[in-house]
C-alpha cells in the first residue's frame, strides 16, 4: 500500500477511519488530501456510524442497530486493513460519490 498524505500507510489510515466511528471518519476526511482509498473509508464511516448513532436511540430497534453496528465496525476495520475497498450496499455508493467530489 502507498502512503497517504497523513504519512501513514493507506490501509492503516483506512482502519483508523472506523476506530471511533463517525468521529474518526470525519477527522480523516478533513485531513486527508490525496488518498481516495482513505477518503472513501472515512466517508463510509461517517455515513454508516452517523446513521447508527442516530437510529440507535429508537426504542427496541436501537438494540438491533447497536448489534449491527458492532458487527459492521469489526468487518469494516478488517477489510480496510486488508487494503480492500469494501462497499456496503447503498452506503458504499454514496461514500464513493461524496468522497470523490
N, C-alpha and C positions, 0 to 999 in steps of 0.2 A: 504494500500500500504506500501511496505517496504521503507526503507531509501536507497538513492543512495550513492555513495562514496563522493558526494558533501555535504552530510549532510542534504539534502532536501528530502522530500517525493518524490517518483518516479513520481507521477502524476504532481506535481508542477514543477519538473525539466523538465519533458516531455513538459509541456505547455511552459516553458521558452525557449525551443529549437526553438520555432516558433516566439517569440516576435519580433525580429528584422530580421526575415527571415534567410537567409543562414549564416549571421554573427554569430548569437547566436547558430545556429546549429553547426557551426564549433567550437565555444568555448566549448560547451558541449561535442562535440565528442572528443575533445582533453583532457578535464579534467576528464571525467567520466571513471572510472576504472572498475567498477563491473556490473552495471545495463544494461542488454541487452535491456530493455524497453527504457531507456533514450538514449542509443546509437542508437537504431532503429529510434526514433523520431528525433534525431539530424541529422542522415544521410538522412532521408526523407526530412527534412527541407533544408539541403544543396542542394540536387538534385533538389527538386521542385522549391525553390525560386531562386536558382542559374540559372536554366533554364529560369524561368520567368523574371529574371533581364536581361539576355542576349536577349531573344526574345522580351522583352518589347520595345526595341529600333527600331524594324522594323515598318516602317510607316504603318498606318491603322491597321494592325494586332496587333500592340503594345497595342492599346486601349482595344482590346478584352482580350489580355493576362493580362493586369493590372486588369481588372474587375474580370477575373477568379482567379487571384492571391489573390485578396481581399476576395473572397468567400472561397477559399481554406484555407487562413490564419485563418479565423474565425472558419471554420469547424475543421481544424486540431488542433487548440488550445483547442476547446471544447472537442473533442474526447480524446486528451491526458490527459486533466484534469479529465475526467471521468474514466481514467485508462484503456482505450481501445487502443489496438494496431491496429489502423485503417490504413489499407494499401491501398494506391492509386494504381490503375491499372498500371502495368509495373514498375513505380517508387517505389512502396512499395516492390516489389520483389527484385529490385536492392538494396534498402536500407537494407532489411533484410539480403541479401547475403553479402554486403560490411560491414555492422556493426558487423557481427559475425566473420569476418576474423581476 
